[in-house]
Amino acid sequence: MNYSVDDSGTESQNSQEPPAKTIRVCFVVLNAFPAICPDVSGAIGGIETRAWMLARTLARRPDVDMQFVVRHTGRIRQREFDGVRIIPIRDRLYRLRESVSTMIERRPQFPWLRFHGFSPALLWQLPVLAVWWPWRRLMQRTPDPLQPSRPYTHVDADVLACFGVNVTTATVIASAHATGRPAMLFLGSDADLDERYTPTSNFVTPYGDPGPVCRWAIDQADAIVVQTPSQQRMLRDRFGREGTLIGNPIDLDEWDHRLTSAQIPEGLASLDRYVLWIGRAEGTHKRPQLLVELAQRCPELPFVMILNPRDTLLEQQIRRTAPPNVTIVDWVPFPRMPAVFRNAAVLVNTSSLEGFSNAFLQAAASGVPIAALEVAREFLEESYAGEEAQGSMERLAEIVRQQWNDRDERRICHAREYVEEHHALPAQSDLVDRAIREAVEQQPVR
């Protein structure tokens, strides 16, 4: 009988099955370039971190050809990272549009614009966009998000995969189907399953995505990957779709290495211990304003906010109202994040909803207990990684103080073991590889 030596140096029996066919996969996560190239500044969240982690892991397999579509304001000169080929979309003004969109809402009738606030930057941003917009309308061939579009139609791949439910996802799915290929949808948040996503809805998400477009994307995706059992239930009950459950991954080997070797960001070098919060300056779901309230309730504790840019006005408000015991950092390169957790005593989450927070996995892997206001009760109870306050700010403050003062080593060890068993990257990437191949094999005739 034939044997081979695997990467760990141990012998394993050769399978009698033929080698798997090489499959060409393309992930589309437009804002992921800062996660791919840490030298590039920019906010990244759980979707970007998760997608890039899976992409570079799948790219190591000899039977997977991996590509990744990203957007950037400048020219991307390096076209391959960790074996993944990068397909760039150059969009010089998308960060400007994103900044303006947090303060201005476009309306279908006069006065056409509604201001949610004012920033002096609007005095130059609006004229730039006013000049740019007519040219964009003339040059854009497919403004309808349900129509195929380049570069997605021209990607040389067997399957297209997108993350999160939004306008871009719908366009990717339409492009895949127009070229006879399946499209996969990886959910990124419970908000991706909003019950207001109906074909006739007038609902628009806080990010400007119309409810009917989001519903179309969910209905038309050939395969859907969910993060949690609750998402699996919501997908079935609200949309009549079945989802494949694959937990968010964490590369424990890389994380552990950086946990001991990464340098702490300069803005945090003077703090030996703190309560940590990570998220976007976004007031509906992430709610950093509640962290400010929590810090005011706990003036004896130092807090650190990793506040990624999103809503300019909210960010200004947070910086203006934060008490002296809060240190705000607007960007930390991912390779340095383990050092941030190394000195954290507690991780706080104030979100109204999550899909599954990568920060929870990072905290549990780092021995940092979690205090959540009103999300992830299932995970926290099963893993012993922390406690949920059932929406009470008073209870959240109690939990934070308790975790700060009493470190429970037994619960911390259990949480680490849970992450190793249920979220380790190799096992989760195996499940993703299998789901991708099933989507290709079961592709319907269109």
C-alpha positions in Angstrom: 0.0 0.0 0.0 1.3 3.5 -0.9 1.9 6.1 1.7 2.9 9.8 1.5 4.3 12.3 3.9 2.1 15.3 4.6 3.2 18.8 5.6 3.5 17.9 9.2 6.0 15.1 8.4 3.6 12.3 9.3 2.7 9.4 7.1 -0.8 9.2 5.6 -2.5 6.6 3.5 -2.9 7.7 -0.2 -6.5 7.9 -1.2 -7.6 5.6 -4.1 -9.7 8.5 -5.4 -8.4 10.5 -8.4 -6.9 13.9 -7.5 -9.5 16.7 -7.3 -10.0 18.7 -10.4 -8.4 22.2 -10.3 -11.1 24.8 -9.7 -10.9 28.5 -10.5 -12.4 30.6 -7.8 -12.9 34.4 -7.6 -13.8 36.2 -4.4 -15.2 39.7 -4.8 -14.7 41.9 -1.7 -14.1 45.4 -3.0 -12.9 47.0 0.3 -10.5 44.2 1.2 -7.2 45.7 -0.2 -6.0 47.1 3.2 -6.4 43.5 4.6 -4.4 42.1 1.7 -1.7 44.7 1.8 -1.2 46.0 5.4 0.9 48.9 4.1 -2.2 50.4 2.7 -4.2 52.4 5.2 -8.0 51.9 5.3 -10.7 50.5 7.5 -11.3 46.7 7.3 -13.9 44.7 9.1 -14.9 41.1 9.7 -15.9 40.5 6.1 -12.6 41.6 4.6 -10.5 39.8 7.2 -12.5 36.6 6.8 -12.5 36.6 3.0 -8.8 37.3 2.7 -7.9 34.6 5.3 -9.9 32.0 3.3 -8.6 33.1 -0.1 -4.9 32.9 0.8 -5.5 29.5 2.5 -7.3 28.1 -0.5 -4.6 29.4 -2.8 -2.1 27.1 -1.1 -4.0 24.1 -2.4 -2.6 22.7 -5.6 -6.1 22.1 -7.0 -7.4 25.7 -6.4 -6.7 28.7 -8.6 -7.5 31.8 -6.5 -8.4 35.3 -7.7 -9.7 38.3 -5.7 -11.4 41.5 -7.0 -10.7 44.6 -5.0 -11.2 48.4 -5.4 -8.6 51.0 -4.7 -8.2 54.8 -5.3 -4.7 54.4 -6.7 -3.0 52.0 -9.1 -2.3 48.5 -7.7 1.1 47.5 -9.0 1.6 44.2 -7.2 -0.9 41.8 -8.7 -0.3 38.7 -6.6 -0.2 38.2 -2.8 0.3 34.9 -1.1 -0.6 33.0 -4.3 -3.8 35.0 -4.9 -4.1 36.9 -8.1 -5.5 40.4 -7.6 -8.0 41.9 -10.1 -8.1 45.6 -9.3 -10.9 48.1 -9.9 -9.5 51.7 -9.9 -12.0 54.1 -8.4 -10.3 57.4 -7.5 -13.3 58.9 -5.8 -15.1 56.1 -3.9 -13.7 57.2 -0.5 -14.9 60.7 -1.2 -18.4 59.4 -2.2 -18.5 57.3 0.9 -17.6 60.2 3.2 -20.2 62.5 1.6 -22.9 59.8 1.7 -22.7 59.7 5.5 -23.8 63.4 5.6 -26.1 63.7 2.6 -29.0 61.6 1.4 -30.1 61.7 -2.2 -33.9 62.1 -2.7 -36.1 61.3 -5.8 -37.7 64.8 -5.8 -36.9 68.4 -4.9 -34.9 69.5 -3.0 -33.1 66.2 -4.1 -30.6 66.4 -1.3 -31.1 66.0 2.5 -28.3 67.0 4.8 -27.9 64.9 8.0 -25.1 67.3 9.2 -22.4 69.6 7.9 -18.6 69.3 7.7 -16.3 72.0 6.3 -15.0 69.3 4.0 -18.3 69.4 2.1 -17.2 72.9 0.7 -14.7 71.2 -1.6 -16.2 67.6 -1.7 -19.5 68.6 -3.3 -18.0 70.6 -6.1 -15.7 67.7 -7.0 -18.6 65.3 -7.1 -20.8 67.7 -9.0 -18.3 67.8 -11.8 -17.7 64.1 -11.7 -21.3 62.9 -11.6 -22.4 63.8 -15.1 -19.4 62.1 -16.6 -20.1 59.0 -14.5 -23.6 58.8 -15.8 -22.4 59.1 -19.4 -19.7 56.5 -19.0 -21.6 54.0 -16.9 -23.1 51.4 -19.2 -24.9 49.3 -16.7 -26.3 51.5 -13.8 -28.9 48.8 -13.0 -27.4 46.6 -10.2 -29.3 43.6 -11.5 -27.4 43.7 -14.8 -24.0 42.1 -15.5 -21.0 44.3 -15.4 -17.3 44.3 -16.0 -14.9 43.1 -14.6 -17.0 40.4 -13.2 -18.2 39.1 -16.5 -14.5 38.9 -17.7 -13.0 37.1 -14.7 -11.6 33.7 -15.8 -13.1 31.6 -13.0 -15.5 28.7 -12.5 -17.4 30.3 -9.7 -17.8 33.9 -8.3 -18.2 34.4 -4.5 -19.3 37.5 -2.8 -19.6 38.5 0.9 -22.5 40.4 2.4 -25.8 41.3 0.8 -25.7 44.6 -1.1 -25.8 46.2 -4.5 -22.3 44.9 -5.5 -23.4 41.3 -4.5 -26.4 41.5 -6.8 -24.2 42.7 -9.7 -21.7 39.9 -9.2 -24.5 37.3 -9.1 -26.1 38.8 -12.3 -22.6 38.8 -14.0 -22.0 35.2 -13.0 -25.3 34.0 -14.4 -25.0 36.0 -17.6 -21.8 34.1 -18.3 -23.1 30.7 -17.3 -21.4 30.3 -13.9 -22.7 29.8 -10.4 -22.5 32.5 -7.7 -21.9 31.9 -4.0 -23.1 34.3 -1.2 -21.2 34.3 2.1 -23.4 36.1 4.7 -21.5 38.7 6.7 -24.0 39.8 9.3 -27.5 39.1 10.7 -28.4 42.4 8.9 -28.0 40.5 5.6 -31.2 38.7 6.5 -33.4 41.7 7.3 -37.1 40.8 7.1 -37.7 44.1 5.2 -35.9 42.6 2.2 -38.9 42.0 0.0 -39.5 42.4 -3.8 -41.8 45.5 -3.3 -40.1 47.0 -0.2 -39.2 50.7 0.0 -36.6 49.9 2.6 -33.0 51.1 2.1 -30.1 49.9 4.3 -28.0 52.4 6.2 -25.4 51.8 3.4 -27.8 52.8 0.6 -28.7 49.3 -0.6 -32.4 49.0 -1.7 -34.4 46.2 0.0 -35.7 44.7 -3.4 -32.1 44.4 -4.7 -30.9 42.7 -1.5 -33.9 40.3 -1.8 -33.0 39.5 -5.4 -29.4 38.7 -4.4 -30.6 36.2 -1.7 -33.1 34.6 -4.0 -30.7 34.3 -7.0 -27.5 33.1 -5.2 -26.8 29.5 -6.2 -25.4 28.7 -2.7 -25.4 30.5 0.6 -22.9 30.1 3.4 -24.1 31.2 6.9 -22.0 31.9 9.9 -24.2 30.8 12.8 -27.2 28.4 13.4 -29.4 31.4 14.0 -28.6 32.7 10.5 -29.4 29.3 9.1 -32.8 29.4 10.8 -33.5 33.0 9.6 -32.5 32.2 6.1 -34.9 29.3 6.0 -37.8 30.9 7.8 -37.7 34.3 6.1 -36.4 33.5 2.6 -37.1 29.8 2.1 -33.4 29.1 1.4 -31.1 26.5 2.9 -27.6 27.7 4.0 -24.4 25.8 4.6 -23.1 26.5 8.1 -19.4 27.3 8.1 -17.9 29.1 11.2 -15.7 32.1 10.8 -12.1 31.0 10.7 -9.0 32.1 12.6 -5.4 31.2 11.8 -4.3 30.3 15.3 -0.7 29.6 14.3 -0.2 33.0 12.8 -2.2 34.7 15.6 -0.2 33.0 18.3 3.1 34.0 16.7 2.1 37.6 16.4 0.6 37.6 19.9 4.2 37.4 21.2 6.1 39.2 18.5 3.9 42.0 17.1 4.7 45.6 18.2 2.0 47.6 20.0 0.8 50.6 18.0 2.5 53.9 19.1 -0.7 55.4 20.4 -1.1 52.6 22.9 2.5 52.2 24.0 1.8 53.9 27.3 -1.1 51.7 28.3 -0.3 48.4 30.1 -3.9 47.3 30.4 -7.3 48.5 29.1 -10.8 47.6 28.0 -10.9 47.3 24.3 -13.6 48.2 21.7 -13.2 47.6 17.9 -15.6 48.7 15.2 -16.7 51.3 12.6 -17.9 54.8 13.4 -21.4 53.7 12.5 -24.3 54.5 14.8 -27.0 52.0 13.8 -25.3 48.6 14.2 -21.8 49.1 15.8 -22.9 52.0 18.1 -19.6 53.4 19.4 -21.6 56.1 21.2 -22.5 53.4 23.7 -18.9 52.7 24.4 -18.6 56.4 25.4 -21.5 56.0 27.7 -19.9 52.8 29.2 -16.6 54.7 29.8 -18.5 57.4 31.6 -20.0 54.7 33.8 -16.6 53.2 34.5 -14.3 56.3 35.0 -11.8 54.2 37.0 -11.0 52.0 33.9 -9.0 52.9 30.8 -10.6 52.2 27.5 -9.2 51.9 24.0 -11.4 52.4 20.9 -10.1 51.2 17.5 -12.6 53.4 15.6 -12.5 52.7 11.9 -13.8 55.6 9.8 -17.3 55.5 8.4 -19.7 58.3 9.5 -17.6 61.5 9.7 -20.2 63.3 11.9 -20.5 60.5 14.4 -16.7 60.1 14.6 -16.4 63.8 15.4 -19.1 63.5 18.0 -17.3 60.5 19.6 -14.0 62.3 19.7 -15.7 65.4 21.2 -17.7 63.6 23.9 -15.3 60.8 24.9 -14.2 61.1 28.5 -10.5 61.3 29.5 -10.3 57.6 30.2 -10.8 56.8 26.5 -8.0 56.5 24.0 -9.1 56.6 20.3 -7.1 55.0 17.5 -8.5 55.2 14.0 -6.5 52.5 12.3 -4.3 49.6 13.2 -2.7 47.3 10.6 -4.0 43.8 11.0 -0.5 42.3 11.7 -0.4 44.5 14.8 -3.8 43.6 16.1 -2.5 40.7 18.2 -0.4 43.2 20.1 -3.5 45.2 20.8 -5.2 42.1 22.3 -2.1 41.2 24.2 -2.6 44.1 26.6 -6.4 44.0 26.7 -8.2 42.9 29.8 -11.7 42.9 28.4 -13.2 43.1 24.9 -16.5 45.1 24.8 -19.1 44.8 22.1 -22.0 47.3 21.8 -23.4 46.2 18.5 -27.2 45.8 18.0 -26.5 42.9 15.8 -23.5 40.9 14.4 -23.0 38.1 12.0 -20.1 36.6 13.9 -17.5 39.0 15.1 -13.9 38.0 14.2 -12.9 40.0 17.3 -14.6 37.4 19.4 -12.4 34.7 18.1 -9.3 36.9 18.4 -10.2 37.6 22.0 -10.9 34.0 22.9 -7.6 32.9 21.3 -5.8 35.6 23.3 -7.3 34.9 26.7 -9.4 38.0 26.7 -12.9 37.7 28.2 -15.8 39.3 26.2 -18.5 41.6 27.5 -21.3 42.0 24.9 -24.3 44.3 25.3 -26.8 42.2 23.3 -25.3 39.9 20.8 -23.7 36.4 20.5 -25.4 34.8 23.5 -25.2 31.3 22.0 -21.5 31.6 21.3 -20.6 33.1 24.7 -22.5 30.5 26.6 -21.2 27.5 24.6 -17.6 28.7 24.6 -17.5 30.3 28.1 -15.7 33.2 26.3 -17.7 35.9 28.1 -21.1 37.2 29.0 -24.0 39.0 27.4 -25.7 41.9 29.2 -29.2 41.4 27.7 -29.2 45.0 26.4 -28.6 46.6 29.8 -25.9 49.2 30.0 -25.9 49.0 33.8 -25.3 45.2 33.6 -22.6 45.7 30.9 -20.7 47.9 33.3 -21.0 45.3 36.0 -19.7 42.6 33.7 -16.7 44.7 32.6 -15.7 45.5 36.2 -16.0 41.8 37.1 -13.9 40.7 34.2 -11.3 43.4 34.9 -10.9 42.4 38.5 -11.4 38.6 38.4 -9.6 36.7 35.7 -11.1 33.2 35.4 -8.4 31.0 34.0 -10.6 27.9 33.7 -13.1 29.8 31.5 -10.3 31.3 29.5 -8.8 27.9 28.8 -12.2 26.5 27.8 -12.8 29.4 25.4 -9.5 28.8 23.7 -10.2 25.1 23.3 -13.7 25.9 21.8 -12.1 28.1 19.2 -9.5 25.5 18.3 -12.3 22.9 17.9 -14.9 24.9 16.0 -13.1 27.8 14.2 -9.5 26.7 13.3 -8.7 27.8 9.8 -7.7 24.5 8.3 -11.0 22.8 9.1 -13.1 25.8 8.0 -11.2 26.2 4.7 -11.9 22.5 4.0 -15.6 23.2 4.4 -15.4 26.2 2.1 -13.5 24.2 -0.5 -16.2 21.5 -0.4 -19.0 24.1 -0.6 -17.4 25.7 -3.6 -17.0 22.4 -5.5 -20.6 21.5 -4.7 -21.8 24.8 -6.1 -20.0 24.2 -9.3 -21.1 20.6 -9.6 -24.8 21.4 -8.9 -24.8 24.5 -11.2 -28.3 24.7 -12.7 -28.7 25.0 -16.5 -29.7 28.6 -17.3 
